[in-house]
């Protein structure tokens, strides 16, 4: 039976492919061993880097407010900023109002990210995750922010927050 299957298989293979097959006798005459004369090696490397922005409470406090242990309410005004941020410079995140996520850089700069349609900031209570893009930047209308709740959101725009 195996010889019949071998014969049918060999008729379906081209002559070039037949030249690469070597038939090696085995202990069982009805089950010959087929080997390729050439060895082929294949290596596949997949790499994914997930960047985590931990949730932080980073409200600035003045010296007298720190002594009284009452957080100082600071009003911010927004300024335009570019369409991309370097991921390596981001240190943390916290949910903002309704559809905004506030990002803190390692330099202490506060940036507001406006989330796409249907995304709520409260879903990012435990921080944000993202897959590291090839260029190392988080960009508007390109990259997705992931929440631990399973939400996936695009960023519509970034704004720099400057204290008044």
C-alpha positions in Angstrom: 0.0 0.0 0.0 2.8 2.5 0.9 4.5 1.7 -2.4 1.3 2.6 -4.3 1.0 5.9 -2.4 4.7 6.6 -3.0 4.2 5.9 -6.7 1.2 8.3 -6.9 3.0 11.0 -5.0 6.1 10.7 -7.1 4.1 11.1 -10.3 2.7 14.4 -9.1 6.1 15.8 -8.3 8.3 17.5 -10.9 11.7 16.1 -12.0 13.6 18.8 -10.2 11.9 17.9 -7.0 12.5 14.2 -7.6 16.2 14.8 -7.8 16.1 16.1 -4.3 14.5 13.0 -2.8 16.5 10.2 -1.5 15.0 6.8 -0.7 16.7 5.1 2.2 15.9 1.4 3.0 14.6 0.6 6.4 14.0 -2.5 8.4 10.5 -2.8 7.1 10.6 -3.3 3.3 7.1 -1.9 3.0 7.9 1.4 4.6 10.9 3.0 3.0 12.2 6.3 4.5 12.2 9.4 2.3 14.8 12.1 2.9 15.7 15.3 1.1 19.2 15.5 -0.1 19.5 19.2 0.7 18.7 20.5 4.2 16.5 23.6 4.5 16.5 25.8 7.5 14.0 28.4 8.4 14.1 30.9 11.2 11.3 33.2 12.1 11.6 35.9 14.6 8.6 37.8 15.9 9.0 40.6 18.3 6.4 42.7 20.0 7.2 45.4 22.5 4.3 46.6 24.7 4.8 50.0 26.4 2.9 50.6 29.6 2.0 54.0 30.9 1.1 53.5 34.6 -1.7 55.4 36.1 -0.4 58.1 38.4 -1.7 60.9 40.4 0.6 63.8 39.5 -1.2 66.9 40.7 1.4 69.5 41.4 1.6 70.9 45.0 3.1 74.0 46.4 5.1 74.0 49.6 2.3 75.3 51.8 -0.2 73.0 50.3 2.1 70.0 50.8 2.2 70.8 54.5 -1.5 71.1 54.8 -1.9 67.9 52.6 -4.5 69.6 50.5 -3.8 69.5 46.7 -3.5 72.8 45.0 -6.0 73.3 42.2 -4.1 74.5 39.2 -5.9 75.8 36.1 -4.3 75.0 32.8 -4.6 76.5 29.3 -4.0 74.4 26.3 -1.5 75.1 23.5 -1.1 73.3 20.2 1.6 70.7 20.1 2.8 68.4 17.3 1.0 65.3 16.0 3.5 62.8 17.5 5.1 62.2 20.9 8.2 60.2 21.7 7.1 57.1 23.7 10.4 57.0 25.6 9.7 60.4 27.1 6.3 59.4 28.5 6.2 58.5 32.2 2.6 58.1 33.2 -1.0 58.7 32.5 -4.3 59.5 34.3 -7.9 59.9 33.1 -8.9 63.4 32.4 -12.4 64.8 31.9 -14.9 62.7 29.7 -12.8 61.9 26.6 -9.3 63.0 27.6 -6.2 61.3 28.9 -3.5 63.3 30.6 0.1 62.2 29.9 3.1 63.1 32.0 6.5 63.2 30.4 9.8 62.4 32.2 10.5 66.1 32.1 7.4 66.9 34.1 5.4 68.3 31.1 1.7 67.6 31.1 0.0 66.8 27.8 -3.7 66.2 27.2 -4.6 63.5 24.6 -8.1 63.8 23.2 -9.5 60.2 22.6 -11.4 59.2 19.5 -15.2 58.7 19.2 -16.8 56.5 21.8 -13.8 56.3 24.1 -14.1 57.3 27.7 -11.2 58.4 29.9 -12.5 56.5 32.9 -11.6 53.2 31.1 -7.9 54.2 31.6 -8.1 54.2 35.4 -5.3 51.6 35.5 -3.1 53.1 32.9 -2.6 52.8 29.2 -0.8 50.3 27.0 0.4 50.5 23.4 2.4 48.5 21.0 5.7 50.2 20.3 5.6 51.5 16.7 8.5 51.1 14.3 9.5 54.8 14.7 9.1 55.0 18.5 6.4 57.7 18.4 2.7 57.8 19.5 1.0 59.6 16.7 -2.5 61.1 16.1 -4.9 59.1 13.9 -2.4 56.2 13.7 -1.6 54.4 16.9 -4.0 52.8 19.4 -4.0 53.1 23.2 -5.3 50.1 25.0 -6.9 50.0 28.5 -7.0 47.1 30.9 -10.7 47.1 30.5 -10.3 46.1 26.8 -11.0 49.4 25.3 -8.9 50.5 22.2 -8.8 54.1 21.4 -7.1 56.3 18.8 -5.9 59.8 19.8 -7.5 62.7 17.9 -5.2 65.4 19.0 -2.6 66.4 21.6 -2.5 69.6 23.6 0.2 70.9 25.9 -1.1 72.0 29.3 0.5 75.2 30.6 -0.3 76.5 34.1 -2.0 79.9 34.1 
